[in-house]
Amino acid sequence: MTKTITFNELRDIKDRLPDGTIHRIAEELGVSVETVRNYFGGENYRDGKSCGLHIESGPNGGIVVLSDTTILDRALDILGTNPLSEA
């Protein structure tokens, strides 16, 4: 499922995650820590991969189109704010 949000919203989600969550998500999903960081706007493609996101310039940091929401869904589950997760 694709999702469109602003870059600022994506960064806000990342910033609200508890310490160590990036490592936890990476381990749970079997991807590198840098790949998870890249998903939230990092740019280390030497050590991490792109995770199906496309950023277009604009207000609020621009628009981010996520073609794979797995990392975002896991982050929202951890924050307890994922409307698609089962309680």
BELSULMO-V8376 format. One record per backbone hydrogen bond with DSSP energy under -0.5 kcal/mol. NH is the residue of the N-H (numbers start at 1). CO is the residue of the C=O. E is the energy in kcal/mol with one decimal. If there is no record, write none. Layout:
NH & CO & E
NH & CO & E
//
This chain:
3 & 66 & -2.0
5 & 64 & -2.3
7 & 62 & -2.4
8 & 60 & -2.2
10 & 6 & -2.1
11 & 7 & -2.6
12 & 8 & -2.2
13 & 9 & -2.1
14 & 10 & -2.0
15 & 11 & -2.8
16 & 12 & -1.6
17 & 13 & -0.7
17 & 14 & -1.1
21 & 18 & -1.9
24 & 20 & -2.1
25 & 21 & -3.1
26 & 22 & -2.3
27 & 23 & -2.5
28 & 24 & -2.7
29 & 25 & -2.3
30 & 26 & -1.0
31 & 26 & -2.1
36 & 32 & -1.5
37 & 33 & -2.4
38 & 34 & -2.8
39 & 35 & -1.7
40 & 36 & -1.2
41 & 38 & -1.8
42 & 37 & -2.6
45 & 43 & -1.0
48 & 44 & -1.2
54 & 65 & -1.9
56 & 63 & -2.8
61 & 58 & -0.6
62 & 59 & -1.7
63 & 56 & -2.2
64 & 5 & -3.6
65 & 54 & -2.9
65 & 63 & -0.5
66 & 3 & -3.4
66 & 64 & -0.6
67 & 52 & -3.6
67 & 65 & -0.6
68 & 52 & -0.7
73 & 69 & -3.5
74 & 70 & -2.2
75 & 71 & -2.4
76 & 72 & -2.7
77 & 73 & -2.3
78 & 74 & -2.2
79 & 75 & -2.0
80 & 76 & -1.0
80 & 77 & -0.6
81 & 76 & -2.6
82 & 76 & -0.7
83 & 81 & -0.8
85 & 82 & -1.0
//
